[in-house]
């Protein structure tokens, strides 16, 4: 974990990759719970028997499940002192490049691409790349925007 003592110090890291999260196993339980929470019960995510006959050979995680892990994994990569709140503002670009099979492992790498003042605090743009263990290319790449609200 990289710790910054202030938003000003974070600004000096613009253009840098700040690191990678720990590897996280995407379990079938996580997939099933995401399906229950969102109502997305498409068979490729939740029907183990039918998914065995698919090109993937198993169930796969919802793309939005993987995307939703940005906040969780970001908290393993960096933190900034003097921040009262960290607000997810959105994404400019999201690409799902590889399916994430049940029981596979992912991690997120984060690169700071832009930091600038915003109406509520400081806008932080990051390129979030989800590595999929054993895959030749990332599972997901997203340009994610966060607003840091100073304390």
N, C-alpha and C positions, 0 to 999 in steps of 0.2 A: 504494500500500500504506500502510495506516495502522498505525503501530507504537505499542504501549503499553509503558511501562517496567515495569509491574507488573499483577498481577491487580486490585489495588485501583484503578488508573487505568482499566482496562477497565470496571470496575463503573460508573464515572461516565458511560459512554457508553450505558448501558441506555436503550432506547427510541429510539436513533438508528440511521439507516441508515449503515453504515460505508463503503459504496462499492460499486463494481461490479468484477468481474473483467474481464480482456481478453476480446474475442470469440474464440470457439473454433469452428472448422469441424468438424462431425461428419462424418467421412469414411466411405465404405463400408468401408474397411479396418478402422476402429475398430468398426463394426457387426459385421463378419465375425469379428473377434477376440473380441468380446463373446459372439457366438453360440457360437464354439468353446469359450470358457471356461465358459459356463453350460449348454451343450447345448440352448439355445433356438434352433432353426433354423427357426422359423415363416417361411413363405414371404414375408410382407410385409417381413421384415427382410433376407433373403438372396437371394431370387430376383428379380433385376433385370428379367427379361423379364416374368414374371407381374405384378410390382408396377407395371409401366408401364400395365397394364390396370385397376389399382385406382383408387379415387377420389383417391388421393394422387399418382398418376402416376410414382411412384418408390418405392424402398424407404424405410422409416422406421426410426429408431433405436428400440431397445428402451426402454421407459419406465425400466427399472431401470438401463440404461446412463446415461441422463441423470441419474438420481438418484445414481448412484455417483460422479459428477463433483463432488459437493459438496466433498469433502475437497480435491481438486485445486484447485478454483476459490477455495475459502475461503482457501487459502494465498496467493492473490494479493491478497486484500482486507485482511487484518489479521494481525498477529503480536503476541505478548505475551512480553516478556522474563521470565526467571525461571520458565519452565515446562519441566519435565523431559519431559512427554509430553502429547499431545493425543489423547484416546480418544473414538472415535465411540460414543455410548451408544444412539442410536436416533432414531426420528422419532415424533412424536405424530400428525401428520396429513400425508398426502401426496396431492396431486391432480395428475393428468396432464391438463392442460387442452387442449393442442394437440399433434398429432403433430410430430415433429422429422424432416423429410425428410433423406435422405442429402445431404451437401454443403451443408447449411444452417448458419447460424452462431447460436450461443447465447452468452449471458453470464449470470453470476449476480450478483444484487444481494443484499446481506445486511443484515438489521436485527436488532440485539440486542433480544430481548424480555424476558429475565429472566436474572439471575445470582444464584446462591445456593450456600451451602456444601453439599457432598455427602460421602458416606462416603470417597471416594478423593481429593477435592480440591475443585474448584469446578465446579458445573454451569452450563453456558452454553447457554441456549435462543436459537435464531436462526430468523428467518423467511427462508428462502432462496427467491428468486424467479428463475426462469430465463426471461430474455427471449429470444424467438425473432425474429431479424431479419426485419422485414417483416410480422410477424403482429400482429393487433390485440390479442391478449391473451397472457399468459405461456404457455410450454410446460408449466411445472411450478411448483408452489408447495409447499414442504415446511417444516414446523416441525421443525427438526433440533436434537438435543441432543448436546452435546459435554461431556466432563469434562476440565478442565485439571488436571494433576497438578503441584503446585509443585515446583521444583527443591530 
